[in-house]
Amino acid sequence: MSSSDLHEATFKWPHTEPSEVIVTGSFDSWSRTIHLSRTPTGFAGVVKIPWGQKVTYKYIVDGRWTTTDTQPTELDPIGNINNTYNAPARPIQPKADAPPAVLAAPAVTAASAEPAAIVPTPVEPVPIEPAPVEPVPVQLDIETVGKANGVIASAKEAATAMVEAIAPGTTETPAETPIEETKTEPPIIESTTAAAKGASTTVTETTSSYVTAAVASVAAAVQAVSGAVAKVRLMWYT
């Protein structure tokens, strides 16, 4: 039991004549171990007793068991007279003033925090330089060139066939006409010859018209074929 759980009671013997005074009781199991000290007015000593407990005790004065008239007395179960003492109740200890509570600052959460102003970073325009385009060398393989030449040859043959259909013999190379000696004929023969020449000229002009139209058709066909060949070449190059 700690000292804070005990009450310190002072026991006194108010006479100076004895040479020795002992106090003993229920607090020391009647073992006669507490000797009182001499004072100017008698004898006194301090005994520790539990708070709120009643104890019985006696004095032994120079070897004689006795009681004092200054304290209450009572009989024990076997008829002995003893002094009694009632220890007071434990006093209420004042609580130490607790330090004022320090209110913690409310935690700043992402929801309660004010959003910081966002300052846009100026972006400097980056000049865009066009990438140099390197010319791609066009390589024509033999097969592609052969196909193109075949298409041109077929177009030429088709144009020749069209001309022959319109004016047979136009595309043939004329044979050399042998030079015959001119004989003098009578005026009637000259008239006949002049008429024949006029008719021949008319036929020749008509034939020339047909030939001109045929040539124009051939030229248009050749132009169409050339366009087709260009497309074929473009398809093969890409």
Backbone hydrogen bonds in HBPLUS format (Angstrom, degrees):
<---DONOR---> <-ACCEPTOR-->    atom                        ^
c    i                          cat <-CA-CA->   ^        H-A-AA   ^      H-
h    n   atom  resd res      DA  || num        DHA   H-A  angle D-A-AA Bond
n    s   type  num  typ     dist DA aas  dist angle  dist       angle   num
A0005-ASP N   A0002-SER O   3.02 MM   3  5.55 153.0  2.10 111.7 119.7     1
A0006-LEU N   A0003-SER O   3.26 MM   3  5.37 167.0  2.28 108.3 111.0     2
A0007-HIS N   A0049-ILE O   2.43 MM  42  5.01 174.2  1.44 157.0 157.0     3
A0049-ILE N   A0007-HIS O   2.67 MM  42  5.01 167.5  1.69 150.0 152.8     4
A0009-ALA N   A0047-VAL O   2.73 MM  38  5.25 164.0  1.75 164.5 159.2     5
A0047-VAL N   A0009-ALA O   2.73 MM  38  5.25 166.4  1.75 158.9 163.1     6
A0011-PHE N   A0045-GLY O   2.79 MM  34  5.43 158.9  1.83 165.5 169.6     7
A0045-GLY N   A0011-PHE O   2.91 MM  34  5.43 137.1  2.10 146.3 159.2     8
A0013-TRP N   A0043-PHE O   2.73 MM  30  4.94 161.9  1.77 137.4 141.4     9
A0043-PHE N   A0013-TRP O   2.84 MM  30  4.94 154.0  1.91 140.9 148.7    10
A0062-ASP N   A0020-GLU O   2.92 MM  42  5.25 157.8  1.97 151.1 157.2    11
A0036-LEU N   A0021-VAL O   3.02 MM  15  5.77 167.6  2.04 154.4 158.2    12
A0022-ILE N   A0060-ILE O   2.95 MM  38  4.97 153.9  2.02 132.7 141.2    13
A0060-ILE N   A0022-ILE O   2.69 MM  38  4.97 155.9  1.74 149.1 153.6    14
A0023-VAL N   A0034-ILE O   3.05 MM  11  5.71 160.5  2.09 164.0 169.8    15
A0024-THR N   A0058-LYS O   3.09 MM  34  5.72 162.6  2.12 164.4 169.6    16
A0058-LYS N   A0024-THR O   2.84 MM  34  5.72 153.5  1.91 168.0 176.8    17
A0028-ASP N   A0025-GLY O   3.28 MM   3  5.78 151.3  2.37 109.0 115.7    18
A0030-TRP N   A0025-GLY O   2.63 MM   5  4.50 150.8  1.72 151.5 145.6    19
A0026-SER N   A0056-THR O   2.83 MM  30  5.64 156.5  1.89 163.3 168.7    20
A0031-SER N   A0028-ASP O   3.25 MM   3  5.83 135.1  2.46 110.1 118.9    21
A0037-SER N   A0044-ALA O   2.77 MM   7  5.36 154.0  1.84 152.6 146.9    22
A0044-ALA N   A0037-SER O   2.81 MM   7  5.36 150.2  1.90 145.7 155.4    23
A0039-THR N   A0042-GLY O   2.63 MM   3  5.03 166.1  1.65 142.6 140.7    24
A0042-GLY N   A0039-THR O   3.17 MM   3  5.03 156.5  2.23 100.3 107.5    25
A0053-GLN N   A0050-PRO O   3.30 MM   3  5.70 148.4  2.40 137.4 132.4    26
A0052-GLY N   A0088-PRO O   2.67 MM  36  4.76 134.6  1.87 124.7 124.3    27
A0087-ALA N   A0053-GLN O   2.81 MM  34  5.19 171.4  1.81 147.5 145.9    28
A0055-VAL N   A0085-TYR O   2.76 MM  30  5.30 162.9  1.79 156.7 161.8    29
A0085-TYR N   A0055-VAL O   2.83 MM  30  5.30 147.9  1.93 152.3 157.3    30
A0057-TYR N   A0083-ASN O   2.93 MM  26  5.35 154.6  1.99 142.4 148.1    31
A0083-ASN N   A0057-TYR O   2.99 MM  26  5.35 146.7  2.11 171.4 165.2    32
A0059-TYR N   A0066-THR O   2.93 MM   7  5.34 165.3  1.96 162.1 161.9    33
A0066-THR N   A0059-TYR O   2.78 MM   7  5.34 155.4  1.84 158.1 161.4    34
A0061-VAL N   A0064-ARG O   2.78 MM   3  5.10 148.1  1.88 152.9 144.9    35
A0064-ARG N   A0061-VAL O   2.98 MM   3  5.10 158.1  2.03 106.8 113.9    36
A0084-THR N   A0072-PRO O   2.87 MM  12  5.57 150.9  1.96 138.9 140.8    37
A0074-GLU N   A0082-ASN O   2.84 MM   8  5.54 143.4  1.97 151.7 163.8    38
A0082-ASN N   A0074-GLU O   2.86 MM   8  5.54 163.7  1.88 158.0 162.4    39
A0076-ASP N   A0080-ASN O   2.78 MM   4  5.31 147.9  1.88 145.2 156.1    40
A0079-GLY N   A0076-ASP O   2.96 MM   3  5.29 167.2  1.98 121.2 124.1    41
A0113-ALA N   A0109-THR O   2.90 MM   4  5.87 149.0  2.00 151.1 158.9    42
A0145-VAL N   A0141-ASP O   3.21 MM   4  6.53 168.2  2.22 156.8 159.4    43
A0146-GLY N   A0142-ILE O   2.91 MM   4  6.03 155.9  1.97 145.5 152.8    44
A0147-LYS N   A0143-GLU O   2.99 MM   4  6.25 153.9  2.06 145.7 152.1    45
A0148-ALA N   A0144-THR O   3.03 MM   4  6.32 162.8  2.06 151.9 156.1    46
A0149-ASN N   A0145-VAL O   2.93 MM   4  6.17 164.6  1.95 153.8 157.7    47
A0150-GLY N   A0146-GLY O   2.91 MM   4  6.11 147.7  2.01 142.1 151.6    48
A0151-VAL N   A0147-LYS O   2.95 MM   4  6.29 151.6  2.03 149.2 156.5    49
A0152-ILE N   A0148-ALA O   3.05 MM   4  6.40 156.3  2.11 150.0 156.0    50
A0153-ALA N   A0149-ASN O   2.92 MM   4  6.15 160.9  1.96 148.7 154.0    51
A0154-SER N   A0150-GLY O   2.92 MM   4  6.13 156.8  1.98 147.0 153.4    52
A0155-ALA N   A0151-VAL O   2.98 MM   4  6.23 151.5  2.06 143.3 151.1    53
A0156-LYS N   A0152-ILE O   2.92 MM   4  6.22 155.9  1.97 151.1 157.5    54
A0157-GLU N   A0153-ALA O   2.97 MM   4  6.22 160.4  2.01 150.0 155.0    55
A0158-ALA N   A0154-SER O   2.92 MM   4  6.17 156.6  1.97 146.4 153.0    56
A0159-ALA N   A0155-ALA O   2.91 MM   4  6.19 157.0  1.97 148.9 154.9    57
A0160-THR N   A0156-LYS O   2.92 MM   4  6.16 158.9  1.96 151.2 156.9    58
A0161-ALA N   A0157-GLU O   2.89 MM   4  6.14 155.8  1.95 148.0 154.8    59
A0162-MET N   A0158-ALA O   3.02 MM   4  6.29 150.1  2.11 144.5 152.3    60
A0163-VAL N   A0159-ALA O   3.05 MM   4  6.37 156.9  2.10 149.5 155.0    61
A0164-GLU N   A0160-THR O   2.96 MM   4  6.22 163.2  1.99 152.6 157.0    62
A0165-ALA N   A0161-ALA O   2.94 MM   4  6.14 144.6  2.07 141.2 151.1    63
A0166-ILE N   A0162-MET O   3.13 MM   4  6.41 145.6  2.25 143.0 151.4    64
A0166-ILE N   A0163-VAL O   3.12 MM   3  5.17 121.9  2.48  95.2 109.4    65
A0167-ALA N   A0163-VAL O   2.75 MM   4  5.91 177.8  1.76 165.1 165.5    66
A0170-THR N   A0167-ALA O   3.17 MM   3  5.74 154.7  2.24 141.8 140.9    67
A0189-ILE N   A0186-PRO O   2.92 MM   3  5.44 123.1  2.25 113.0 126.6    68
A0190-GLU N   A0186-PRO O   3.13 MM   4  6.54 152.2  2.21 145.8 154.4    69
A0191-SER N   A0187-PRO O   2.97 MM   4  6.25 155.7  2.03 150.7 155.7    70
A0192-THR N   A0188-ILE O   3.00 MM   4  6.26 161.7  2.03 146.7 152.1    71
A0193-THR N   A0189-ILE O   2.75 MM   4  5.97 153.9  1.81 148.2 156.6    72
A0194-ALA N   A0190-GLU O   2.80 MM   4  6.04 155.3  1.86 147.5 154.1    73
A0195-ALA N   A0191-SER O   2.92 MM   4  6.21 157.7  1.97 150.8 156.2    74
A0196-ALA N   A0192-THR O   2.88 MM   4  6.13 155.8  1.94 146.1 153.5    75
A0197-LYS N   A0193-THR O   2.80 MM   4  6.05 156.7  1.86 149.4 156.2    76
A0198-GLY N   A0194-ALA O   2.95 MM   4  6.18 155.2  2.01 145.0 151.5    77
A0199-ALA N   A0195-ALA O   2.91 MM   4  6.23 159.3  1.96 150.2 155.3    78
A0200-SER N   A0196-ALA O   2.72 MM   4  6.00 156.6  1.78 148.4 156.3    79
A0201-THR N   A0197-LYS O   2.74 MM   4  6.01 150.0  1.83 146.2 155.0    80
A0202-THR N   A0198-GLY O   2.94 MM   4  6.25 153.9  2.01 144.9 151.6    81
A0203-VAL N   A0199-ALA O   2.83 MM   4  6.17 163.0  1.86 153.3 157.8    82
A0204-THR N   A0200-SER O   2.71 MM   4  5.90 156.9  1.76 146.6 154.5    83
A0205-GLU N   A0201-THR O   2.78 MM   4  6.04 156.2  1.84 149.3 155.2    84
A0206-THR N   A0202-THR O   2.91 MM   4  6.19 158.7  1.95 148.8 154.8    85
A0207-THR N   A0203-VAL O   2.76 MM   4  6.01 164.0  1.79 153.1 158.2    86
A0208-SER N   A0204-THR O   2.76 MM   4  6.01 151.6  1.84 145.2 154.0    87
A0209-SER N   A0205-GLU O   2.94 MM   4  6.27 148.0  2.04 144.0 152.0    88
A0209-SER N   A0206-THR O   3.09 MM   3  5.13 117.2  2.50  93.0 108.2    89
A0210-TYR N   A0206-THR O   3.02 MM   4  6.46 160.0  2.06 152.1 156.8    90
A0211-VAL N   A0207-THR O   2.77 MM   4  6.06 157.1  1.82 150.8 158.4    91
A0212-THR N   A0208-SER O   2.72 MM   4  5.95 156.4  1.78 148.4 154.9    92
A0213-ALA N   A0209-SER O   2.95 MM   4  6.23 161.3  1.98 150.3 154.8    93
A0214-ALA N   A0210-TYR O   2.84 MM   4  6.09 154.4  1.90 146.0 154.0    94
A0215-VAL N   A0211-VAL O   2.75 MM   4  6.01 157.2  1.80 151.9 158.2    95
A0216-ALA N   A0212-THR O   2.93 MM   4  6.20 156.2  1.98 145.7 152.3    96
A0217-SER N   A0213-ALA O   2.95 MM   4  6.24 154.2  2.02 145.0 152.1    97
A0218-VAL N   A0214-ALA O   2.79 MM   4  6.09 156.7  1.84 149.3 156.5    98
A0219-ALA N   A0215-VAL O   2.75 MM   4  6.04 157.1  1.80 150.1 156.6    99
A0220-ALA N   A0216-ALA O   2.95 MM   4  6.26 156.7  2.00 147.4 153.1   100
A0221-ALA N   A0217-SER O   2.85 MM   4  6.15 155.9  1.91 148.1 155.4   101
A0222-VAL N   A0218-VAL O   2.73 MM   4  6.00 159.7  1.77 154.3 160.1   102
A0223-GLN N   A0219-ALA O   2.83 MM   4  6.10 155.3  1.89 145.6 152.7   103
A0224-ALA N   A0220-ALA O   2.93 MM   4  6.20 156.5  1.99 147.3 153.2   104
A0225-VAL N   A0221-ALA O   2.83 MM   4  6.10 156.7  1.89 149.2 156.3   105
A0226-SER N   A0222-VAL O   2.77 MM   4  6.01 154.1  1.84 148.0 155.7   106
A0227-GLY N   A0223-GLN O   2.96 MM   4  6.29 154.4  2.03 146.3 152.6   107
A0228-ALA N   A0224-ALA O   2.95 MM   4  6.26 156.1  2.00 145.7 152.4   108
A0229-VAL N   A0225-VAL O   2.78 MM   4  6.07 156.1  1.84 151.3 158.5   109
A0230-ALA N   A0226-SER O   2.84 MM   4  6.14 154.3  1.91 147.3 154.5   110
A0231-LYS N   A0227-GLY O   2.98 MM   4  6.30 154.9  2.04 147.3 153.8   111
A0232-VAL N   A0228-ALA O   2.89 MM   4  6.20 156.1  1.95 148.2 155.3   112
A0233-ARG N   A0229-VAL O   2.83 MM   4  6.12 161.0  1.87 153.4 158.4   113
A0234-LEU N   A0230-ALA O   2.85 MM   4  6.11 156.6  1.90 147.1 153.9   114
A0235-MET N   A0231-LYS O   2.87 MM   4  6.14 155.8  1.93 149.7 156.0   115
A0236-TRP N   A0232-VAL O   2.96 MM   4  6.25 154.6  2.03 148.5 155.4   116
A0237-TYR N   A0233-ARG O   2.83 MM   4  6.07 150.0  1.92 149.2 157.9   117
A0238-THR N   A0234-LEU O   3.01 MM   4  6.18 153.8  2.08 147.3 153.0   118
